[in-house]
Amino acid sequence: MLLSTLLMALREIRRNTLRSALTTLGIVIGVAAVIAIVTLGQGATARITGEIASMGVNMIIISPGFQRRQGTNVGATALTLDDARAMQHEIPTLTGVAPSSSRPGLVVYGNLNWNTMITGITGSYLQVRSLHVQKGREFSEAELQNGTAVCLIGETVRREVFGYQDPLGATIRVGRVACEVVGVMEIKGRSTFGTDQDDFLLIPLITYQRRISGNADIGAIFVSVESESLTNKAKTQVELLMRERRHVPLNAPDDFSVQDMREIIKTVQSVTGVLTTLLAAVAAVSLLVGGIGIMNIMLVSVTERTREIGIRLSIGARGREVLLQFLVEAIVLSMFGGVVGMIVGLVGSYAAGNALGLPFRILPQVVAIAFGFSVTVGVAFGFFPARKASRLNPIEALRHE
């Protein structure tokens, strides 16, 4: 009986192919949109977390925070080189400590100039931040200790200031300082948020403090831990040491911040997860619209086939058999729309991911849920027309024109 009902439903769907295809369009769009949004969201999350993780999941960042004065937040006291030295000597789990300071500035070479971020660094900065020199060399220990006017430049600065010329050995003006270029950094490209990761210039920290900033303030301290498992322990030790050095009262909040990369990754995953869920929920509304379309078409079908229903009922068909026939038609339509929607969603998200440079990340459970929801919509919205057909009076149905 079920097989006969299914064959009859397929026959009716084939008889009105165009109408059936248009009926399932809402389901196709809804399923495809949900799958594409979730897949692209997962790809974006994977790319962002990968970029952050590339800097080292065992890295900790210490920076000045804010403190309350007369009911307002004001910048706290800056960090110092002594803070970095204390961490290096008193916390054995740290493998690298890299104080740095940054400010935007103008770089000039000949008749070309470019505004970029100028950062003063120490010798361990490149290792802690996982940065590599592509061409040239790193700073020597003597240059770092003596405050020599040498610099490393990112690819964007090289392109904008030197064009096709070789920058190695050239002298550029950084602010008011004449600086020799000794290396070009490895290309990183743009981040997922569109930030240019190659737009920077690095100089020795002592040179930066003496000749650019004019003070001994440290903007941030980057530290690396022996292993990821020791990150929490090292973070606690850093917090206790900084509270002691900055004389923070026992019950007062920190006037500095300590962040590890895992916290940043978790925050990013949480934010992108919420946005992806919200967009997927909005896209799922089109599934309901598709369900309403199925219900409307099934009601039209019941009206068109009233005499056929009357004949079936008059020769002994039971109401539940008529109900099953129309319900199967609705389910077949929604299942067909779900299958096509899955294919369109996966192909579309793969193509869009390639265009945006995002990894292709499929969540099988989301695909299954989207398909299951499309079938549920078919059952829910197909039940009312099927129930109406099963309750027709055979005599009245036979009289229908």
C-alpha positions as CSV (number, residue, x, y, z in Angstrom):
1,M,0.0,0.0,0.0
2,L,2.8,2.4,0.9
3,L,4.7,1.7,-2.3
4,S,1.5,2.2,-4.4
5,T,0.9,5.5,-2.6
6,L,4.5,6.6,-3.2
7,L,4.3,5.7,-6.9
8,M,1.0,7.6,-7.2
9,A,2.5,10.7,-5.5
10,L,5.5,10.6,-7.9
11,R,3.1,10.3,-10.9
12,E,1.2,13.4,-9.8
13,I,4.4,15.3,-9.2
14,R,5.7,14.4,-12.7
15,R,2.4,15.5,-14.2
16,N,3.0,19.0,-13.0
17,T,6.8,19.2,-13.1
18,L,7.1,23.0,-13.4
19,R,4.7,23.7,-10.6
20,S,6.4,21.1,-8.4
21,A,9.8,22.6,-9.0
22,L,8.5,26.1,-8.2
23,T,6.9,24.7,-5.0
24,T,10.2,23.3,-3.8
25,L,12.1,26.5,-4.6
26,G,11.6,27.9,-1.1
27,I,12.9,24.7,0.5
28,V,15.9,24.7,-1.8
29,I,16.8,28.3,-1.0
30,G,16.3,27.8,2.8
31,V,18.4,24.6,3.0
32,A,21.1,26.0,0.8
33,A,21.3,29.3,2.7
34,V,21.6,27.5,6.1
35,I,24.3,25.1,4.9
36,A,26.2,27.9,3.1
37,I,26.1,30.3,6.0
38,V,27.2,27.7,8.6
39,T,29.9,26.3,6.3
40,L,31.4,29.8,5.5
41,G,31.1,30.7,9.2
42,Q,33.1,27.7,10.2
43,G,35.6,28.4,7.5
44,A,36.0,32.0,8.7
45,T,36.4,30.9,12.3
46,A,39.0,28.3,11.3
47,R,41.0,30.9,9.4
48,I,40.9,33.5,12.2
49,T,41.8,31.0,14.9
50,G,44.6,29.7,12.6
51,E,46.0,33.2,12.2
52,I,46.0,33.8,15.9
53,A,47.4,30.3,16.7
54,S,50.2,30.9,14.2
55,M,51.5,33.5,16.6
56,G,51.8,30.8,19.2
57,V,49.1,29.4,21.5
58,N,51.6,29.6,24.4
59,M,52.1,33.4,24.1
60,I,51.0,35.8,26.7
61,I,50.5,39.6,26.2
62,I,50.9,42.1,29.0
63,S,49.8,45.6,28.5
64,P,48.9,48.6,30.7
65,G,45.2,48.8,31.7
66,F,43.0,51.5,33.2
67,Q,42.5,52.7,36.7
68,R,39.7,54.6,38.3
69,R,40.3,58.2,39.3
70,Q,37.4,60.4,40.4
71,G,34.8,58.2,38.8
72,T,36.5,58.0,35.4
73,N,38.8,55.5,33.7
74,V,42.3,56.9,33.0
75,G,45.3,55.2,31.5
76,A,47.5,53.4,34.0
77,T,51.2,53.7,34.4
78,A,53.1,52.4,31.5
79,L,55.2,49.2,31.7
80,T,59.0,49.4,31.9
81,L,62.0,47.4,30.9
82,D,62.5,46.5,34.5
83,D,59.1,44.7,34.4
84,A,60.3,42.6,31.5
85,R,63.6,41.8,33.1
86,A,61.8,40.8,36.3
87,M,59.6,38.4,34.4
88,Q,62.7,36.9,32.6
89,H,64.6,36.3,35.9
90,E,61.7,35.3,38.3
91,I,59.4,33.2,36.2
92,P,61.2,30.1,35.0
93,T,58.4,28.8,32.8
94,L,59.0,31.7,30.3
95,T,61.2,30.9,27.3
96,G,61.1,34.4,25.8
97,V,60.3,37.9,27.0
98,A,59.9,40.7,24.4
99,P,59.0,44.2,25.4
100,S,58.0,46.6,22.6
101,S,56.5,50.0,21.9
102,S,54.7,51.3,18.8
103,R,53.4,54.4,17.2
104,P,52.4,55.4,13.7
105,G,55.0,57.4,11.8
106,L,56.1,58.6,8.4
107,V,58.8,56.7,6.4
108,V,60.5,58.7,3.6
109,Y,62.9,57.5,0.8
110,G,63.7,59.9,-2.0
111,N,60.5,61.5,-3.2
112,L,58.3,58.6,-1.8
113,N,56.8,58.3,1.6
114,W,54.4,56.0,3.5
115,N,52.7,56.2,6.9
116,T,53.2,52.9,8.8
117,M,53.4,51.5,12.3
118,I,56.9,51.9,13.8
119,T,57.7,49.4,16.5
120,G,60.7,49.2,18.8
121,I,61.8,45.7,19.7
122,T,64.3,43.6,21.5
123,G,66.2,40.6,20.3
124,S,63.6,38.0,21.3
125,Y,60.7,39.8,19.7
126,L,60.9,37.9,16.4
127,Q,61.1,34.5,18.1
128,V,58.2,35.2,20.5
129,R,55.9,36.6,17.7
130,S,56.9,33.9,15.2
131,L,58.2,36.5,12.7
132,H,60.9,35.6,10.1
133,V,63.3,37.7,7.9
134,Q,62.7,36.8,4.3
135,K,65.6,38.8,2.9
136,G,68.6,40.3,4.7
137,R,69.3,39.7,8.4
138,E,68.1,40.3,11.9
139,F,69.5,42.9,14.3
140,S,72.8,42.0,15.8
141,E,73.2,42.1,19.6
142,A,75.5,45.1,19.3
143,E,72.9,47.1,17.3
144,L,70.2,46.2,19.9
145,Q,72.4,47.2,22.9
146,N,73.9,50.4,21.3
147,G,70.6,51.7,19.8
148,T,72.0,51.7,16.3
149,A,69.7,53.3,13.6
150,V,68.9,50.1,11.6
151,C,65.5,48.8,10.7
152,L,63.5,45.8,9.3
153,I,60.6,46.5,7.1
154,G,57.4,44.7,6.1
155,E,56.5,43.9,2.5
156,T,54.0,46.7,2.2
157,V,56.5,49.3,3.3
158,R,59.1,47.8,0.9
159,R,56.6,48.0,-2.0
160,E,55.3,51.5,-1.3
161,V,58.7,53.1,-0.5
162,F,61.1,51.2,-2.8
163,G,58.9,49.8,-5.6
164,Y,61.2,47.5,-7.7
165,Q,64.4,48.7,-6.0
166,D,66.4,46.6,-3.6
167,P,65.9,48.1,-0.1
168,L,68.9,46.3,1.6
169,G,71.5,48.8,2.6
170,A,69.4,51.8,1.7
171,T,69.0,54.7,4.1
172,I,65.4,55.8,4.8
173,R,64.1,58.5,7.1
174,V,61.9,57.2,10.0
175,G,60.3,60.3,11.5
176,R,63.5,62.4,11.9
177,V,65.9,59.5,12.1
178,A,68.0,58.3,9.2
179,C,67.8,54.5,9.4
180,E,69.6,51.8,7.4
181,V,67.4,48.9,6.1
182,V,69.0,45.6,7.0
183,G,66.1,43.2,6.3
184,V,62.7,42.6,4.8
185,M,60.2,40.5,6.7
186,E,58.4,37.4,5.5
187,I,55.0,38.2,3.8
188,K,51.9,37.5,5.8
189,G,49.2,39.2,3.7
190,R,45.9,40.5,5.0
191,S,44.2,39.1,8.0
192,T,40.6,37.8,7.9
193,F,39.5,41.2,9.2
194,G,41.2,43.0,6.3
195,T,44.2,44.3,8.4
196,D,47.5,44.5,6.4
197,Q,49.9,42.4,8.4
198,D,52.9,43.5,6.4
199,D,52.5,47.3,7.0
200,F,55.1,47.9,9.8
201,L,58.7,48.9,10.4
202,L,60.9,47.4,13.3
203,I,63.8,49.2,14.9
204,P,65.8,48.4,18.1
205,L,63.9,49.4,21.2
206,I,66.6,51.6,22.6
207,T,66.7,53.5,19.3
208,Y,63.0,53.9,19.4
209,Q,63.0,55.2,23.0
210,R,65.9,57.6,22.5
211,R,65.1,59.0,19.1
212,I,61.4,58.5,18.3
213,S,59.3,58.3,21.5
214,G,61.6,60.3,23.8
215,N,60.7,58.2,26.8
216,A,61.3,54.8,28.4
217,D,57.7,53.6,28.4
218,I,56.9,50.1,27.2
219,G,53.6,49.6,25.3
220,A,53.3,45.8,25.7
221,I,55.4,42.8,26.7
222,F,55.0,39.6,24.8
223,V,56.2,36.4,26.5
224,S,56.3,32.8,25.4
225,V,55.8,29.8,27.7
226,E,57.6,26.5,27.6
227,S,54.4,24.6,26.7
228,E,50.7,25.2,26.3
229,S,50.0,23.1,29.4
230,L,52.0,25.6,31.5
231,T,50.2,28.7,30.2
232,N,47.7,29.1,33.0
233,K,50.5,28.7,35.6
234,A,52.7,31.3,33.9
235,K,49.8,33.7,33.5
236,T,49.1,33.5,37.2
237,Q,52.8,34.1,38.1
238,V,52.9,37.1,35.7
239,E,49.8,38.6,37.3
240,L,51.2,38.2,40.9
241,L,54.5,39.6,39.9
242,M,53.0,42.6,38.1
243,R,50.7,43.3,41.1
244,E,53.6,43.3,43.4
245,R,55.8,45.5,41.1
246,R,53.0,48.0,40.5
247,H,52.0,48.1,44.2
248,V,48.3,47.2,43.5
249,P,46.4,47.0,46.8
250,L,45.1,43.5,47.9
251,N,41.4,44.0,46.9
252,A,42.0,46.5,44.1
253,P,41.5,45.5,40.5
254,D,44.6,45.1,38.2
255,D,45.8,48.3,36.4
256,F,47.2,46.1,33.7
257,S,45.9,43.3,31.5
258,V,47.3,39.8,30.9
259,Q,45.9,37.9,27.9
260,D,46.9,34.5,26.5
261,M,46.2,33.5,23.0
262,R,43.8,30.7,24.0
263,E,41.5,33.4,25.5
264,I,41.6,35.4,22.3
265,I,40.8,32.3,20.3
266,K,37.9,31.4,22.5
267,T,36.5,34.9,22.3
268,V,36.8,34.9,18.5
269,Q,35.1,31.4,18.3
270,S,32.3,32.6,20.6
271,V,31.6,35.8,18.6
272,T,31.7,34.1,15.2
273,G,29.6,31.2,16.5
274,V,26.9,33.6,17.7
275,L,26.9,35.5,14.4
276,T,26.8,32.3,12.4
277,T,23.9,30.9,14.4
278,L,22.0,34.2,14.1
279,L,22.4,34.3,10.3
280,A,21.5,30.6,10.0
281,A,18.3,31.3,12.0
282,V,17.4,34.1,9.7
283,A,18.1,31.9,6.7
284,A,15.9,29.2,8.2
285,V,12.9,31.5,7.9
286,S,12.9,30.8,4.2
287,L,12.2,27.2,5.0
288,L,8.9,28.2,6.6
289,V,8.1,30.3,3.6
290,G,8.8,27.2,1.5
291,G,6.5,25.2,3.7
292,I,3.7,27.7,3.2
293,G,4.3,27.4,-0.5
294,I,3.9,23.6,-0.3
295,M,0.7,24.0,1.7
296,N,-0.8,26.4,-0.9
297,I,0.1,24.1,-3.8
298,M,-1.3,21.1,-2.0
299,L,-4.6,22.9,-1.3
300,V,-4.8,23.8,-5.0
301,S,-4.1,20.1,-5.8
302,V,-6.9,19.0,-3.5
303,T,-9.3,21.3,-5.2
304,E,-8.3,20.2,-8.7
305,R,-8.5,16.5,-7.8
306,T,-11.8,16.6,-5.8
307,R,-13.6,14.3,-8.3
308,E,-10.7,11.9,-8.2
309,I,-10.8,11.8,-4.4
310,G,-14.6,11.3,-4.5
311,I,-14.2,8.3,-6.8
312,R,-11.5,6.7,-4.5
313,L,-13.7,7.2,-1.5
314,S,-16.8,5.9,-3.2
315,I,-15.2,2.7,-4.2
316,G,-13.9,1.8,-0.8
317,A,-10.8,3.9,-0.1
318,R,-10.5,4.9,3.5
319,G,-9.9,8.5,4.7
320,R,-6.5,7.6,6.1
321,E,-5.4,6.3,2.7
322,V,-6.3,9.5,1.0
323,L,-4.6,11.5,3.8
324,L,-1.5,9.3,3.3
325,Q,-1.5,9.9,-0.4
326,F,-1.4,13.7,-0.2
327,L,0.9,13.7,2.8
328,V,3.4,11.5,0.9
329,E,3.3,14.0,-2.0
330,A,4.1,16.9,0.4
331,I,7.0,14.9,1.9
332,V,8.4,13.9,-1.5
333,L,8.4,17.6,-2.6
334,S,10.1,18.7,0.6
335,M,12.7,15.9,0.4
336,F,13.5,16.7,-3.2
337,G,13.9,20.4,-2.2
338,G,16.1,19.3,0.7
339,V,18.4,17.2,-1.5
340,V,18.8,19.9,-4.1
341,G,19.3,22.5,-1.4
342,M,22.1,20.4,0.2
343,I,23.9,20.2,-3.2
344,V,23.5,23.9,-3.9
345,G,24.6,24.9,-0.4
346,L,27.7,22.7,-0.4
347,V,28.7,23.7,-3.9
348,G,28.0,27.3,-3.3
349,S,29.9,27.5,0.0
350,Y,32.9,25.7,-1.6
351,A,33.0,28.2,-4.4
352,A,32.4,31.2,-2.1
353,G,35.1,29.9,0.3
354,N,37.6,29.6,-2.5
355,A,36.8,33.2,-3.6
356,L,37.2,34.5,-0.1
357,G,40.2,32.4,0.8
358,L,38.4,30.5,3.5
359,P,39.0,26.8,4.3
360,F,36.1,24.5,3.5
361,R,34.6,23.2,6.8
362,I,31.5,21.0,6.7
363,L,29.5,20.2,9.8
364,P,27.6,17.0,8.9
365,Q,25.2,17.5,11.7
366,V,24.2,20.9,10.3
367,V,23.6,19.3,6.9
368,A,21.5,16.6,8.5
369,I,19.5,19.1,10.6
370,A,18.8,21.3,7.6
371,F,17.6,18.3,5.6
372,G,15.5,16.9,8.5
373,F,14.0,20.3,9.1
374,S,13.0,20.5,5.4
375,V,11.2,17.1,5.7
376,T,9.5,18.2,8.9
377,V,8.3,21.4,7.2
378,G,6.8,19.2,4.4
379,V,5.0,17.0,7.0
380,A,3.8,20.0,9.0
381,F,2.5,22.0,6.1
382,G,1.3,19.1,4.1
383,F,-0.9,17.6,6.8
384,F,-3.6,20.2,6.6
385,P,-4.3,19.8,2.9
386,A,-4.1,16.0,3.3
387,R,-6.5,16.1,6.2
388,K,-8.9,18.3,4.2
389,A,-8.8,15.8,1.3
390,S,-9.4,12.8,3.6
391,R,-12.5,14.4,5.1
392,L,-14.3,15.2,1.8
393,N,-17.8,13.8,1.4
394,P,-17.7,11.3,-1.5
395,I,-21.1,12.4,-2.9
396,E,-20.2,16.1,-2.8
397,A,-16.8,15.4,-4.2
398,L,-18.4,13.5,-7.2
399,R,-20.7,16.4,-7.9
400,H,-17.7,18.8,-7.9
401,E,-17.1,20.5,-11.3
